[in-house]
Amino acid sequence: MSISVGLDNYLVHGIHGYFDEEHLKSQPFNISVRVDLLSTIEDGELDTTLDYAQLQRAIDSVVLDSSPIRLLESMAQQISEHIQRSENVQRVFVRIEKPEAPLPHPGGLPYIEYTWNR
């Protein structure tokens, strides 16, 4: 039996991007995180699982509280590193969508996906 804990479609605004002009104003990042746990949980014992608030705090810590990050791949890795600190984490999956990414013409939803395994 495996258990996953997740947070989908968490919309946060930050000043990140490869191009310097992306650092002039905040833009949206839609972030989803899924964490696979190592072992089963014990009813009533929050420390045997992962609190959803921990996932939000990991994202906030990276997107809201850090200097501009140029690559979404780096952003995902940093979010994952915060979550990996929990002992019961086996796998972390992070998806970051950047709906206002500078593209040559309208269309498409740019995203990256990152997976870490213990």
KATA-V384287 format. One line per field, one symbol per residue. ss: DSSP state (h for helix, s for strand, l for the rest). psi: psi as a letter, one per 30 degrees, with the letter a starting at -180 (. if undefined). burial: 1 if it has 24 or more other C-alpha atoms within 12 Angstrom, else 0. Layout:
ss: ???
psi: ???
burial: ???
This chain:
ss: lllssssssssssslllllhhhhlllsssssssssssllllllllhhhlllhhhhhhhhhhhhllllllllhhhhhhhhhhhhhllllssssssssslllllllllllllsssssssl
psi: klkkkljkhjjlklillekeffgflklkkjkkkkkklelllkkgjfffakkeeeeeeeeeeeefgllkkekfeeeeeeeeeeeffkfgkekkkkkkkifgkjlelkkljkllkkkkk.
burial: 0001111001111111100000000011111111111100000000001110011101111111000110011111111111110101111111111101100000000001111100
